[in-house]
């Protein structure tokens, strides 16, 4: 025989409080509105009575789903694991659940994913997919869907974002190499259609100019090891006196490292190499990679908090959070004798 369903009113009667107080105490987003001792008593009574909230009915009544869409450009990229971890940590505490989509870089495919998420009545989106002038952002704005950008931003400044200071990251990399005596420094840039590609390229050029130097830049077609290798092949075929390379991310740096080994060049003895992101396992590659560390998990946490606040308040305020990176020096960079200017 089925056990009778426990109601909020029964819990209220058992604890001597109003049903609305029980409702707030059992809602993670509203529990702070109830005194701690009262909330604990209500939760204990709910567990004793085996209370199971009918979230579907409640959400239909309130017009929400407690679901958040998270779109990634490449779920296999290790950069996104800690970002996702930070997002999931905060969303869970706020009473939300993420729906993660590996949406690629094509705007038509991304919009298709979002249309499906809208059919699931998602309450908001966190996007790690955006390009400089992003079609998907406009699509979401037209539909009134709360959106936060993470890791990348867009040029038109239409929604809030959480990113790393890409200009500072490149400055840290270039300053480090110049301090080691390098003057002929090249940059393997990410796709310039993305903010990370464009801003890191610009940051590299500014940092070089600050030291009175000009660097060689080669754009990669994507943020992959293969694209990094292809860019490095073109770079080294055209330029024979480079002593150091700064890559726009660690996957690109691994591709550069592959090409150096194929050409019989030693890293760091012949060419020093700096990556960007400090992905997992960059300390165990050979040589261990000097790289610019980004606080990806914190980035995810902040993005999730901002979205939850945006949904709760309904405020259209646009905010941009820029996190400070740090340089992690390992074995892929080394001293080089200071050379006379050419």
N, C-alpha and C positions, 0 to 999 in steps of 0.2 A: 504494500500500500504506500502511495506517495505521501511524503511528509508535507504538512501544510506550509505554505510560503509565509515566511516572516515578513512583516511590513514595518515601515518606518514608525508608524503609530504605536506598534507593539513595543518597539525599542524605546520610544519616548515615554510610554506608560511605565516601563520597567525601570527607567532611569530618572523619572520625575522631571523631565524637561519637555519643551515644546517640540513638535515634529520638525519645525524649521531648523532648530538647533541640531537635531540629529542629522538632518540632511547636510548641513554645513560641516559637521564633524567628520562625516563619512566621505566628503569630497576633498581630495588632496589640495585642490586649488583654493578652498575656502576654510580649511581647517584652522588657519591662523586667526580666524575671526572668533573662535571659541576658546575659552580658557583651557589651558593644558590639562588640568585635573579632570575637568568635565569631558573633554574630548577623549581622554584615555578611558574614562568610565563608559562612555558611549561605545567606543570601539570594542572594548572588552565584552560588553553586553551583546553587541552585534555578532561577535565571533561565537559567543556562547549559544546564541539562538540560530547560528548558521545562516546569517542574513546574506543573501545574494542580490546585489543591486541590479535592477533591470536597466542597464545603461542604454540599450537600444531604444527603449521607450522614452527614457529621459532625454536622450540626445535628439530624437525626432521631435519631441515637444519643444526643445530649445533651439532647434535648427543647427546642431553641431554634431560632429562625429568623434571628436577627441583624436583624430588622425592627422598627422603632419606628413606631407610629401617631402622627400629629400632626393634631389636629382644630382647624380654624379656623371661626369663625362667619361670616366673609365674606372669601373669598380675594381679592376685588377691592379690599378696604380696604388702602391703601398702608402702613398701620402694620405689617402682618404680614410684609411682604417682608424687612425686616431681622431680625425675630425668627426667621423661617425660615432666613435666611442663617446666623445664629449657631448654630441647632440643627444644620443640615446640616454645618457646619464641624466641630463637636465629634463628632457621630455618626460621620462619615467617619473621623476620627482614631481613634475607638474601635472601628472595625470594624463599625458598624451602618449601615443604610440606612433613610431615612425613607419612610413612605407617608403622603402628605398628603391629607386629606379636607376638602372645603368643606362642612361639616356643618350650617350654618345655626344657628338659635337654638331650634328645636323639639326638645325632649328625645327625642321618639319617633323623629325622624329621626336624631339623634345616636346613640341606642342601636342603631338599625339599622346604622349605619356601623360601630360597634364590634363588633357581632356578626359582620359580614363580616371585619373585621380579625382577630378571634379565630379565624376559620376559616383565616386565613393564619398562625396561630400567632405573632402579634406578641409580642415580649418585654416591651413596656411601651407606655405612652401619655403624650403631652404634650398637655394640653388648654388651649386658649385660649378655650373656649366657655362656661365655667361661669357659672351664675347663683348668687344668694345661697344658695339651698337646692337643690342640684343633684341631680337624679335620676340622671344619668349617673355621677356620682362613686360613689354608692351601688351602682350596677350593677357598676362595676369592682371595688369593694372586695369585694363578694359573690363575685366570680370570682377573687379573689386576683391581679388584674392590677396590677403596679406603675404608679403614676400620679404625674405632676408637673403642677401648674397653672402657667400662664405668663400674665402680664399681668393676669389676674383671679384673685381668690381666692373662697372660699365662706365663709359665715357659720359653718358647723358645724365648721370646723377639723379635717377628717378626713384630709387628705393634705397633702403639702408643696407649697410655692408659691414663685414668684419674681415679684415685682411692683415697681412704682414706689411711692414715698411720695406717695400721692394727697393726703393732708392738707397736706403740705409744698408740693406743687405749687400748690394753691389759695392757700396763704398767700403764696407768692411772687407770684402774680398780683395778689391783692388789695393787698398791701403796695406793689407797684409803682404801681397805679392811685391809691391813697390818696396816695402820695408825689408824684404828678402833680397833686394837688388835687381828685380826684374823690371825691364823697361818695354820689351816687345811682348805685349800681352794681347791675347785675342779673346773674343767672346762668342760662344755658341748660344745664340738666342733662342728662346721659345717662340712659338707662332705669334707674330705681331698682331694678329686679330684678337688676342687675349690681353687682358690688362697685365698679367704677370709677364708675358713676353715683351710687351711694349715698355712697361715701366722699368723692368730690369735692364733692357737694352739701353734705355735713356739714362738710367742710373749708372751703368757701366761707362757710358761716354762722358757723363759729367764727372765721374770720379777720375777717369783718365785725364780729362782736361784740367782738373784741379792740380794734377801733378805735372802739367805741361806735356802730356803724352797723347798720342793718338793710337787707338787700338783698331784691330781688324774685327769685323762682325760678320758672322755667317748665321743666317736664320735657319732653324730646323723646321721641318714640316709638321711636327707634332711633338708631344712630350713623351717620347718613347726612346728606348735604347737604340733601336734601329735607326730612328731619325737622327739621333746624336752621332752615330757612327757615320751616316751619310754626310752630315754637315762637316764632321771632322775630316773626312776624306777630301772634300772640296777645299776646305780651309788649308790643310797641309800641302795639298797639291799646288795651291796658288801662292802660299807664303812659306818660305823656307827658314826664316830666322826667328820664329815665335819661340819664346822660352817658357811661356805660361798661358794657360787657358782657363777662363772662367765660364762655367756652364750655367744655364738658367735653371736647371734642376738636376737632381742626382741621377735620374734615368739617362738624361743626355750625357752627363759626365761618365756614366758607365759605358756608353757608346763610344765616347772619346777615348776612354781607356782601352777598349777593344782595338781601336785603330792604331793607337800608339804601339801596342804589343805586336800587331800584325806588321807594322813598319820597322820593328826592331828598335823602337825608341823606349828608353827607360823613363819611368815616372817614379820619383821626381828628378832623377839625375839629369835627364835631357829636357823634359818638359814638366813643369809643375801643373797641378790641376786642382781647381776648386769647384765644388758642386753647390747646390742650393736646396734646402729643405731638411736635411739630416733624416732621411728615411730610415726605417729599421734596417739593421745589418750593414750600414755604411762603415761601421767600425771593424768589420771582419773581412771586407774585400781586400784585395792585394794590389797596391798598398791601401791601408785604411784611408778613407776619403776625408780630406779637409773640406768642410762645407759650412754653409750658413744655416743655422738651426732656426726653425720656425715653430712656435708653440701651437701645433695643430689641434691638440686636444682642447686647449683653452679657447682656441678660435671656435671650435664646435660648441663648447659650453656657452660662450657669449652669444653666438648666433641663435641658439635655442632659447636662451633667456630673453633676448630682444624680441623674438617672434612671439613668445608666450605673452610678453607685456603688450606687444602691438595688438594681438588678438583680444586681450582683456580690456584694453583701454579704447581701442578703435581709433587711436590718434594717428593722423597721417604724417606726423613728424618724421623727417629723414635724419638718421644718425649714421656716422661713420666711425668705426673703431679701428685704429691702426696699432698693431702690436709690434713691439721692438724685437728684432731678431738678434742673434748672437753668433759670432764666429766660433766654430769648433775646429781647432787645429789638430790634424793628424799627420799621417805619413806621406800624403800625396803632394806636399809642398816642401821646398827646401831652399836654402840659401843659394844665391847665384852671384857671381862677381859682378859689381857694378860696371856697366858698359858705357863707353863714350857715346854721346848722341850721334846718330848717323847724319 
